Amino acid sequence: MKAKTIKGNSTEEINIALEQSMADGDQPTLAIVFLSVKQDKEAVSKLLDDKDIQIFGATTAGEFIDGDIEQGSIVMLLLDMNPDYFKIEFLETSQETAFDDATKLGITGRESFTKPAFIIANSGVSSDGEPLVEGILQGFGKLSSPEEGEVTIFGGKAGDDLALEATFVFTNGKSSDSALVALIIDEDKIDVRGIATCGWKAIGTTKTVTKSEGSIVYTLDDKPALDMLLNYLGVELKLDGNREIVTFLSSWYYPLQVERENVDPVIRTAMFANREDRSLICSGRVPQGSKIKFSMPPDFDSIDAVVAECKVIKDDSQQEADALIMFSCVSRYLSFGMVIKEEIEQVQKIWGVPMAGFFSYGEYGKSLSAGKAGNAGKNDYHNNTCCVVALKEK
């Protein structure tokens, strides 16, 4: 399977780059498209549609292609994957219907291929990704199975350049700010292996979530969650006019680590704060009664840890890949700054093949320590995580 990457700052530049990439007779069948909300996604989609190229697309909080980090641009990974080996599904959804919609997706995957892999992206700034994972597993029949690791799910939540207003996913002729797009791949034909890895370290004492509902955390140790975090960090909440719900970027550097039995903690970022009831609104579910710790901002050792874990999934020194897709939480970019370029470059060098990715508002994947190397382990919805997917035609 051939893979090429192209980029541009406008639809016109992408058109030129696409023509050049196809000048040698190559005909891509699939385009992985990550672009800024400032770009004309409909025009880009029509451009690809006119060339009979199927689209898996999402808006971003920054894009990267191979070792270069972009802002406000369009990046693409072009693949000539056999159309019989994959299918694109696009489902309008909402927080209320997410589980049922994802269940339909799991059923479609089960009916399409004996061993499907799901690469997903969803829109919705404050949407919780856990129901999507649980729904896919339910539809595939693995939600309660001890063999859950047989299902492959990776992906990321779309971004909007940190405006936190509206994100989009799209495919040929379809686009929505409340939808799920999925690339379902036949793993009997295409090897899909990946990892979700973080590097954030827990600090301080364990606290109990004494009141929460879904992704809203009201109290920790019976004290207002927002006040607990502000006191812990020694910062003040910057108020934005008279709005009740405010963006709380400071907390993105100090996410919650939710402890769980027999598996690693899962990271939850407090994306917003409610200054009236003093609650934290996280990007993902935080169960009442769970134990949490705050996290400290990462250091350079975190990059080394991410690269080391990515190397483990390349468990055969002779194993190769045709292409890489990477979903990296925008909080990593906020924390590392341009040093994040080193992480992206080092991950790509492990395989040395074309790679496209974007800075996301949440990630989907399996962590290494939850199981053995490769795709074993528990499917999870993450925050503050780097998710890498390697594709190789068998």
N, C-alpha and C positions, 0 to 999 in steps of 0.2 A: 504494500500500500504506500503510495507516494504522498508526501505531505509538504506543503509550502506555506510560508507565512507572508502576509502583506500588510501594509498599514498606510494610512493617509489622514489628512486633516479635513477632508471634504469628500463628498460623493464623487466629485470629478477626479480627485487624486486616486481614490480607490478604483475607479473605472480604468484609469491608466495602468495602475499596478496590476489589476486583474488581467487586462489584455496582455501585458508583458509576461505574466506568469503562465498564460495559456498559449503563448506564441510558439512554443516548441511542440504543440499538439496535445499537451496534457489537458484532460477534461475532468475537473473536480466534480464530484457528485454531492459533496457535503461541505458546508461552510460553517465553522464555529465563529460567530461574530460577537465581539464585545465592543461597545461604543458608548460614548458620552451621551447624556440626554440632550445635549446641545446639538447633536448631529441629527440629520434627517433619516431616521431608521426606515421609514416607508420607502424613500428613494433608494436606499441601499438594498432593501429587500427586493424591490422591483428589478434592480440591476442584476441581482443574483437569480431571481426567478426567470428573467428573460433568457438566462443561460442554462436553465434546467438544473440549477444547483439548489439542493434542499438546505434549509437554514435552521440552526440552533442559535438563538440570539438573546442577549441580555444587555441592559444598560448598566453603567458602572460608576464606581467612585474613583476611577483611574484605571488605566489599561497598561498591560505590558506585553511585549512581543519579543521572544528570545531574551536577550539581556537588557532591553531598553524599556524604560518606564515612560509612559505617555500620559498626557492630560488633555481632555477634551477631544480625543481623536477616535479613530476607528481602527481596530486590529482584527485580523482574520487568520484562522488556521484552515487551509484548504486541503481536503482529503479526497482521494479518488476511491473511497470505500465502495465495494460492490453494493448496490442498492438492495440486494436481497439479504444483506447482512445487518441492516438497520432500518428503523422507522422513526419518524418524528411524530410525537403526540402533543397537542396543545389543548389545555383545559381551562376554561374560565372557572375561577374559584373564589372563595372568601374564607375568612377565619372560621365561620360557622359550618361551611361545607367542605373544608380542606380534607378531613379524614375520608369522607365518602368519595370525593373526587380522586384522591390519591389511591383509594381502593380500586376504583375503576382502572386507573393506570396500571396497578399491579396485576389485575386480571388481564388487561391487554398484553402486558409483557409475557405473562404465563401462556397465553393463547398464541402468541407470535413466535416464541422461541422456547426450546427446551431449557436453555440456560441463558436467560436475559440478564444484561447489565443495564442499570438505569443511571444516566447522567442527567441531572435535573437542574433547572433554574426557576426561581419563582419571584414574582413581583409583590409589592406590598411592604411599605417601610417598616411597620410594626408587627407584621405577621409572624406567627410562631411556626417554626419549621418542623417541630416534632410530629404534629398530626400527619404531615406529608410522609415522613419516614414510616410511621406506624400504619398508615393507610396502604402504602405500597406493599409492606410486609403482609398485611391482612389480605390484600387482593391476591398476592402470590401464594399465600397459605403458610407463611413462615413467622407470623407474629408471635406465636407461643411455642414455636418449635425449638428444640435445643440445637438444631442444625441451621439456625438463623444465618450463620456466617456464609451459607451458600449463596445468599442474595448479595449482589453488588450494587451499592448506591453511593454515588458521589455527586457533588455539585455545589452551587452557591446561590445566595440571594442577590438579586439585582440591586444596583446602587443608583444614586442620582447626584454625584459630585458633592455629597455631603449637604445637599439642600434639605434632605429629610422631608420631602414633600410628596413625590410620586416617582416610583420606579417602574420599569417595563421589561417584559419578556416578549419575544416575537419569533415568528417563523414566516413562511411564505404566505403573504396575504393576511396575516393575523398579528395583532399586537394588543396588549392590554396591561393596565396598571394593577390588575388583580387576576393573575393567571399563573399557570404552571406549564412550562415547556419541558419536554423530556426527549432525550435521544436514547432510544432503546436499542442495544447492540446485542447481536447473537454471539455469545461467548464461546460457542463451539467453533466459530470462524475467526473471531477477533479476541485476542487476549486483552483483558481490561484489568489492570491492577493498580492499586493506589493506596494512599495513606492520608490520614488527617493528623497533623502533629502541631504542637502548640509552643512549648518552651516557657510559658508563663509559670512563675513559682508562687505558691501560696505563702502567705505571711500571717502572723498574729494568731489569736486563739480561735477555736471553733465556736460558731454562733448557731443558734437555732432559729429557723424561720417559724415564728410563732403565729403569723397571720399572712396568708397569701391567697391569691385567686388567679389561676392561670399564670400569666407572666407578670402580674402585679404583686410586688412584695410590700406589704404594709408595715410589718413589725419584725424586728430581729431582737430576740431575747426580751420581747414585750416592750421594746422601745421603737419609736418611729424609724423606719429603715433609712430614710434620707438623712435624718439627724445623726444616726449611727455612722453612716458613711462620711458625712461632712466632718464630724468630730474626729474620726479615724484618720482622715486625710489631712485635716488641718486647713481646709479650704472653705471658701464661702460660695454659695450658689449665686451665679450672676443672673439677675432677673431680667426678663425680656418683656418690657411693657407690663400689661396687666394679665397676661396669659396665665391660665391655671397650670397647663402642661408646658414645661420648658425643656429645651435640649440641654443635656448635661454631659458635655464632652469630657470634662475632667474624669468622670467615672469610667470612661472607655479605657483609661490607662490602668484602672484598678478593678477589673471585673470580679464577679463572684465565682468561686469554685464550689460547685454543688457536689458534695460527697455522695458516693453510691456504693452499695455492697458488691464486692467481687470484680468491679471494673474501675477504671480511672475516674476521677472527678470530671464533670462536664462544665465548661466555662459558659457563664451567662453575663452579658454586658448590660448594664443599666443605661439604656439609650436615652430615656427621658425621666424627668422627675415631676411629681405633682406637688406644688408648693403649698396647696391647701391641706391635703390629708397627709403630706410628708411621706408619700410612698415612692418607690422606685419602679419604673416600667421597663422590664427587661426584654431583650430580644430572644425570648424562649421561656418555656415553662420553668417555674421554681416551686416545687411542691411544698405545701404547708407541712411543717414537721421535719423537713430536711435539714441537714447540717451543712453550713457553708463557711468558707474562709474568704477573705479578700486576697487579691493577687497584687504583686508588685510589678512595676513596669519591667520589661525584659532587658537583659544586657546582651553583650556579644555572645555569651555562652548559649543563649537561646537560639541563635542562628546555627551554631555548631550542632546543637541538639536536633534541630529540624533536619539539617543536612544528613546527620548520622542516621536518623530514622528513615529518611528517604532511601539511603543506600541499602538498608536492610531489605526493602521490598524488591530490590534488584538482586535476588538471592543467588543468581547464577552469573558467574563472571562473564559467560559467553552470551547471556541474555541481552537482546537488543530491544529497542522500541522504534516505532515509526513516527510517533508524535506524542507530545505532552500537552495536557491541559492543566492549568493551575488556578485555583480559587484561593485568594489570600485576603483575610479580613482587613478592612480598611484601618482598624485600630492598630494593626502591625505597622502600617505605613505612618500613622500618626505618631507612634511610639519610636520607631527607628529612624524616621525621616528617610533621606536618600540612601542610608546604609542598607535599607531593605533591598536595594539593587544587588548587594552582595549575596543575599539569601537566594534571590531569583537566579542569579548567574550560577551559583554553586549547584543548585538543584538541577538546572538544565545541563550542566557539565557532566552530571552522573550518567546521562544517556547521550548527550550531544546531538539531539535531534530538534526539529522545529517545535516551538512552544508558543502558545498564546494563553493569556489569562487576564484576570481583572481583580481589582480590590472590591470586596463584597461586603454585604451587611450580615452575613451568616454563611456557614459552610456545612456540607453534608459529607460524611465519610466514616471510616473505621480507623480507630487509633491502633497503633502497633501493639501496645502493651495490653490491649483488651484480648489479644489472641496471638496466634503465631504470625510469622511473616506472610506477606501476600494479602489475600482478601479475607482471612479469618478474622473474627472479632465481632463486636456489636456495632450495628449501624446507629449513628447518632446525628443529631443536629447540634452544631457547635457555634461558638463565637470565638474571636481572637485566634483563629486557627489558620494554618496553611494546609490546603488540601491539594495533593498532586495526583494526577491520573496519567498512566502510561498506556498507550494503545499500540498493539502489534498484531498484524495479520498473521494467522497461523499458516 
